[in-house]
């Protein structure tokens, strides 16, 4: 009888394992979309709870409103970027080729008035602007210029591939928002079931780990991804006001840079230099001040505030998370990589601490105020 019971247990475990494997195979193409939907819905659930109270408990309508709000912040800018990215790339490549063939623009008049070196610098710049080919032939082999043209062609093809990746990421993000609708609507019931499972498997330690995971997700989403979105938006606005071409492409590059410790200055500062050498000195000064006080303020205020409320994450984890997440999940890896890596780091650090964790508070639904 005991042997029969054991065989039944083994058969039950085998069937359960096959069922889990089958579910994973079915959902494998959508893993990144489901994870992103879970992260977005959890980190923005307090706003959904406010919408639900405003709509007097109508969950479906509140979930629809919340999904549309998140789409307006994340999806619409990607659609606009994807629709104009190819055009922006063509403009950037054409400008670089004209710079190689025709040389830089004429120097601004105030260069000649600079004490000591002004007249010589003005004459040198003027000669470079009107006799670029001879200047390049004197300095380097002319083959270098043709090679640069070939590299520009390769870079253009690479950027066009990047545009296709952005388009694919837009579709994946749309799928994530569709899934997030159901997480919003049924999130409270799902959170209660997850807490019950954690309590049965690991007891109070499991509830504590859920608290760690939740705090880390909010920390990364608000402190890192939220700051990157704010900085890219502000940088794009500043570039547009200053009249810099290709603002959508530069804004997207700013978003990527702001996810790492390198930061947004690698975008707006070269743009300010371009304005300066183009003679728009006032706009160049404006862009520098805008980058330091407005764009930099988002990094110096938003990121430390939210990260301090969650956990102190090493910047190297965020940097590796962006790169590794992109390689593993594609475009959505920009969001998933830092979040997953930081969550794993916090769980390991929590388990490795010397003192046992404090007793967690009563389990709260995800609608609890941050």
C-alpha positions as CSV (number, residue, x, y, z in Angstrom):
1,X,0.0,0.0,0.0
2,X,2.9,2.3,0.9
3,X,4.6,1.5,-2.4
4,X,1.4,2.3,-4.3
5,X,1.0,5.6,-2.5
6,X,4.7,6.5,-3.3
7,X,4.1,5.6,-7.0
8,X,1.0,7.9,-7.0
9,X,3.0,10.7,-5.4
10,X,5.8,10.3,-8.0
11,X,3.3,10.2,-10.8
12,X,1.6,13.3,-9.4
13,X,4.9,15.2,-9.2
14,X,5.8,14.1,-12.7
15,X,2.5,15.3,-14.1
16,X,2.8,18.6,-12.2
17,X,6.4,19.1,-13.6
18,X,5.3,18.4,-17.1
19,X,2.4,20.8,-16.7
20,X,4.8,23.5,-15.5
21,X,7.2,22.9,-18.4
22,X,4.3,23.0,-20.9
23,X,3.0,26.3,-19.5
24,X,6.5,27.7,-19.7
25,X,6.9,26.6,-23.3
26,X,3.6,28.2,-24.2
27,X,4.4,31.5,-22.4
28,X,8.1,31.7,-23.3
29,X,7.5,34.1,-26.2
30,X,5.7,36.4,-23.8
31,X,7.9,36.2,-20.7
32,X,9.4,39.6,-21.2
33,X,6.0,41.2,-21.8
34,X,4.5,39.6,-18.8
35,X,7.4,40.6,-16.5
36,X,7.3,44.2,-17.7
37,X,3.5,44.2,-17.2
38,X,4.0,43.0,-13.7
39,X,6.6,45.6,-12.9
40,X,4.6,48.5,-14.4
41,X,1.4,47.5,-12.7
42,X,3.0,47.0,-9.3
43,X,5.0,50.2,-9.4
44,X,2.0,52.3,-10.5
45,X,-0.7,50.5,-8.5
46,X,-1.2,53.3,-5.9
47,X,-2.3,55.5,-8.8
48,X,-4.7,52.8,-10.0
49,X,-6.1,52.6,-6.4
50,X,-6.7,56.3,-6.5
51,X,-8.5,56.0,-9.9
52,X,-10.6,53.1,-8.5
53,X,-11.7,55.2,-5.5
54,X,-12.4,58.1,-7.9
55,X,-14.6,55.8,-10.0
56,X,-16.4,54.4,-6.9
57,X,-14.9,50.9,-7.1
58,X,-15.4,50.1,-10.8
59,X,-12.3,48.1,-11.4
60,X,-12.6,47.5,-15.1
61,X,-13.1,51.2,-15.8
62,X,-10.2,52.2,-13.5
63,X,-7.9,49.6,-15.1
64,X,-8.8,51.0,-18.5
65,X,-8.1,54.5,-17.4
66,X,-4.8,53.5,-15.8
67,X,-3.7,51.6,-18.9
68,X,-4.4,54.6,-21.1
69,X,-2.4,56.8,-18.8
70,X,0.7,54.5,-18.8
71,X,0.4,54.2,-22.6
72,X,0.4,58.0,-22.9
73,X,3.6,58.2,-21.0
74,X,5.5,55.2,-22.5
75,X,3.9,54.0,-25.7
76,X,3.0,57.2,-27.5
77,X,6.5,58.7,-27.4
78,X,7.9,55.4,-28.8
79,X,5.3,55.5,-31.6
80,X,6.3,59.1,-32.4
81,X,10.0,58.2,-32.3
82,X,9.6,55.2,-34.5
83,X,7.7,57.1,-37.1
84,X,10.4,59.7,-37.5
85,X,13.6,57.8,-36.6
86,X,14.5,56.9,-40.1
87,X,14.1,60.5,-41.3
88,X,16.2,61.7,-38.4
89,X,18.9,59.1,-39.2
90,X,19.1,60.2,-42.8
91,X,19.4,63.9,-41.8
92,X,22.2,63.1,-39.3
93,X,24.2,61.0,-41.8
94,X,23.8,63.7,-44.5
95,X,25.0,66.3,-42.1
96,X,28.1,64.3,-41.3
97,X,28.9,63.6,-44.9
98,X,28.6,67.3,-45.7
99,X,30.9,68.1,-42.8
100,X,33.5,65.7,-44.3
101,X,33.2,67.0,-47.8
102,X,32.5,70.7,-47.4
103,X,34.2,71.3,-44.0
104,X,32.8,73.2,-41.0
105,X,30.8,76.4,-41.3
106,X,32.4,79.9,-41.3
107,X,33.6,81.0,-37.9
108,X,31.6,83.5,-36.0
109,X,32.8,87.1,-36.2
110,X,33.6,87.4,-32.5
111,X,36.4,84.9,-32.8
112,X,38.6,87.5,-34.5
113,X,38.2,89.8,-31.4
114,X,39.6,87.2,-29.0
115,X,42.9,88.7,-27.5
116,X,46.2,87.3,-28.7
117,X,45.0,84.2,-30.6
118,X,41.8,85.6,-32.1
119,X,43.0,86.8,-35.5
120,X,45.1,83.7,-36.2
121,X,42.4,81.4,-35.0
122,X,39.8,83.2,-37.2
123,X,42.1,82.9,-40.3
124,X,42.8,79.3,-39.6
125,X,39.2,78.4,-39.2
126,X,38.3,80.4,-42.3
127,X,40.8,78.5,-44.3
128,X,39.5,75.2,-43.0
129,X,36.0,76.1,-43.9
130,X,36.8,77.0,-47.5
131,X,39.6,74.6,-48.3
132,X,38.7,71.5,-46.4
133,X,39.9,69.0,-49.0
134,X,43.4,70.4,-49.2
135,X,43.6,70.6,-45.4
136,X,42.6,66.9,-45.0
137,X,45.1,65.9,-47.7
138,X,47.9,67.7,-45.9
139,X,47.1,66.1,-42.5
140,X,46.0,62.6,-43.4
141,X,45.9,60.2,-46.3
142,X,42.9,60.9,-48.5
143,X,41.9,57.3,-48.1
144,X,40.9,58.0,-44.6
145,X,38.1,60.3,-45.7
146,X,36.6,57.7,-48.0
147,X,36.9,55.1,-45.3
148,X,34.9,57.5,-43.0
149,X,32.2,57.7,-45.7
150,X,32.0,53.9,-45.7
151,X,31.8,53.8,-41.9
152,X,28.9,56.4,-42.1
153,X,27.1,54.1,-44.5
154,X,27.6,51.1,-42.1
155,X,26.5,53.3,-39.2
156,X,23.4,54.3,-41.1
157,X,22.5,50.6,-41.7
158,X,23.1,49.9,-38.1
159,X,20.8,52.7,-37.0
160,X,18.1,51.6,-39.4
161,X,18.3,48.2,-37.7
162,X,18.0,50.0,-34.4
163,X,14.8,51.7,-35.7
164,X,13.4,48.2,-36.5
165,X,14.3,47.2,-32.9
166,X,12.4,50.2,-31.6
167,X,9.4,49.3,-33.7
168,X,9.5,45.7,-32.3
169,X,9.8,47.1,-28.8
170,X,6.8,49.3,-29.4
171,X,4.7,46.2,-30.2
172,X,6.0,44.3,-27.2
173,X,5.3,47.3,-24.9
174,X,1.7,47.4,-26.3
175,X,1.3,43.8,-25.4
176,X,2.7,44.5,-21.9
177,X,0.1,47.2,-21.4
178,X,-2.7,44.9,-22.5
179,X,-1.5,42.3,-19.9
180,X,-1.1,45.1,-17.3
181,X,-4.8,45.9,-17.7
182,X,-5.7,42.5,-16.1
183,X,-3.0,42.9,-13.4
184,X,-4.6,46.2,-12.4
185,X,-8.1,44.8,-12.4
186,X,-7.3,41.6,-10.5
187,X,-4.1,42.8,-8.7
188,X,-5.5,42.8,-5.1
189,X,-6.7,39.2,-5.3
190,X,-3.5,38.1,-6.9
191,X,-1.4,39.9,-4.3
192,X,-3.3,38.0,-1.5
193,X,-2.8,34.7,-3.2
194,X,1.0,35.4,-3.6
195,X,1.3,36.3,0.1
196,X,-0.5,33.1,1.1
197,X,1.9,31.1,-1.1
198,X,4.9,32.8,0.4
199,X,3.7,32.3,3.9
200,X,3.1,28.6,3.3
201,X,6.4,28.0,1.6
202,X,8.8,30.1,3.7
203,X,6.7,31.4,6.6
204,X,7.4,35.0,7.8
205,X,10.7,35.0,5.9
206,X,8.8,34.7,2.7
207,X,6.7,37.8,3.5
208,X,9.8,39.7,4.3
209,X,11.3,38.7,1.0
210,X,8.2,39.9,-0.8
211,X,8.7,43.3,1.0
212,X,12.3,43.4,-0.2
213,X,11.3,42.6,-3.8
214,X,8.5,45.2,-3.8
215,X,10.8,48.0,-2.4
216,X,13.5,47.2,-4.9
217,X,11.1,47.3,-7.9
218,X,9.8,50.7,-6.8
219,X,13.3,51.9,-6.2
220,X,14.5,51.0,-9.7
221,X,11.4,52.0,-11.6
222,X,11.0,55.4,-9.8
223,X,14.7,56.2,-9.2
224,X,16.3,54.9,-12.4
225,X,13.8,54.5,-15.1
226,X,11.6,57.4,-14.0
227,X,14.6,59.7,-13.8
228,X,15.8,58.6,-17.3
229,X,12.3,59.4,-18.7
230,X,12.3,62.8,-17.0
231,X,15.8,63.6,-18.1
232,X,15.2,62.6,-21.7
233,X,11.9,64.6,-21.8
234,X,13.6,67.7,-20.4
235,X,16.6,67.3,-22.7
236,X,14.4,66.9,-25.8
237,X,12.5,70.1,-24.8
238,X,15.7,72.0,-24.3
239,X,17.1,70.9,-27.6
240,X,13.9,71.8,-29.4
241,X,13.9,75.3,-27.9
242,X,17.5,75.8,-28.9
243,X,16.8,74.7,-32.5
244,X,19.0,71.6,-32.5
245,X,18.0,69.2,-35.4
246,X,17.1,65.6,-34.7
247,X,15.6,66.2,-31.2
248,X,13.7,62.9,-31.1
249,X,16.7,60.8,-31.9
250,X,18.8,62.7,-29.4
251,X,16.1,62.4,-26.8
252,X,16.0,58.7,-27.2
253,X,19.8,58.5,-26.8
254,X,19.5,60.7,-23.7
255,X,17.1,58.1,-22.3
256,X,19.7,55.3,-22.8
257,X,22.5,57.4,-21.4
258,X,20.4,58.4,-18.3
259,X,19.9,54.7,-17.4
260,X,23.7,54.5,-16.8
261,X,26.0,56.5,-14.5
262,X,27.3,58.3,-17.6
263,X,24.2,60.5,-17.8
264,X,22.6,62.9,-20.1
265,X,25.5,65.5,-20.4
266,X,27.0,63.3,-23.1
267,X,24.0,64.4,-25.3
268,X,23.2,68.0,-24.4
269,X,26.8,69.2,-23.9
270,X,28.0,68.2,-27.5
271,X,24.8,69.8,-28.8
272,X,25.7,73.0,-26.9
273,X,29.2,72.9,-28.5
274,X,27.5,72.5,-31.9
275,X,25.4,75.6,-31.3
276,X,28.5,77.5,-30.1
277,X,30.5,76.7,-33.2
278,X,27.5,77.4,-35.4
279,X,27.4,80.9,-34.1
280,X,24.4,80.5,-31.8
281,X,26.2,81.5,-28.7
282,X,23.2,82.6,-26.8
283,X,21.4,79.3,-27.4
284,X,24.5,77.4,-26.5
285,X,24.7,79.1,-23.1
286,X,21.0,78.5,-22.6
287,X,21.4,74.8,-23.3
288,X,24.3,74.5,-20.9
289,X,22.3,76.2,-18.2
290,X,19.3,74.1,-19.0
291,X,21.3,70.9,-18.8
292,X,23.0,71.8,-15.5
293,X,20.0,73.2,-13.6
294,X,16.9,71.6,-15.2
295,X,18.1,68.3,-16.6
296,X,20.7,67.8,-13.8
297,X,18.1,68.7,-11.2
298,X,16.0,65.7,-12.2
299,X,19.0,63.5,-11.6
300,X,20.1,65.1,-8.3
301,X,16.6,65.2,-6.8
302,X,14.3,62.5,-8.3
303,X,16.9,59.6,-8.3
304,X,18.3,60.0,-4.7
305,X,14.8,60.6,-3.3
306,X,13.2,57.4,-4.6
307,X,16.3,55.2,-4.3
308,X,16.6,56.2,-0.6
309,X,13.0,55.1,-0.1
310,X,13.8,51.6,-1.5
311,X,17.4,50.5,-1.5
312,X,20.9,51.8,-2.2
313,X,21.7,50.2,-5.5
314,X,25.2,50.2,-7.0
315,X,25.3,52.0,-10.3
316,X,27.3,49.1,-11.9
317,X,24.2,46.9,-11.4
318,X,22.1,49.3,-13.3
319,X,24.7,49.7,-16.1
320,X,25.1,45.9,-16.5
321,X,21.3,45.4,-16.2
322,X,20.7,47.8,-19.1
323,X,23.3,46.0,-21.3
324,X,22.5,42.5,-20.3
325,X,18.7,43.1,-20.3
326,X,18.9,44.4,-23.8
327,X,20.8,41.3,-25.0
328,X,18.4,39.0,-23.2
329,X,15.0,40.6,-23.8
330,X,15.5,43.0,-26.6
331,X,14.2,46.5,-26.3
332,X,12.1,45.7,-23.2
333,X,15.3,44.7,-21.5
334,X,16.1,48.4,-21.0
335,X,13.3,48.2,-18.3
336,X,13.6,44.6,-17.2
337,X,17.4,44.2,-16.9
338,X,18.1,46.8,-14.1
339,X,14.9,45.7,-12.2
340,X,15.6,42.0,-12.3
341,X,19.3,42.3,-11.5
342,X,18.7,44.8,-8.7
343,X,16.0,42.6,-7.2
344,X,18.3,39.5,-7.2
345,X,21.0,41.6,-5.6
346,X,18.8,42.8,-2.8
347,X,17.5,39.2,-2.1
348,X,21.0,37.9,-1.9
349,X,22.1,40.8,0.3
350,X,19.1,40.3,2.6
351,X,19.9,36.5,3.0
352,X,23.6,37.3,3.6
353,X,23.0,39.8,6.4
354,X,24.3,38.8,9.8
355,X,21.3,39.8,11.9
356,X,17.9,38.2,11.3
357,X,15.4,40.5,9.7
358,X,12.8,42.3,11.8
359,X,9.3,40.9,11.9
360,X,7.4,42.2,8.9
361,X,4.3,44.2,9.3
362,X,0.9,42.9,8.4
363,X,0.6,41.9,4.7
364,X,-0.7,44.8,2.6
365,X,-2.3,44.8,-0.8
366,X,-0.3,46.5,-3.6
367,X,-2.7,49.5,-3.3
368,X,-0.9,50.6,-0.2
369,X,0.4,54.1,-0.3
370,X,4.1,54.3,-1.2
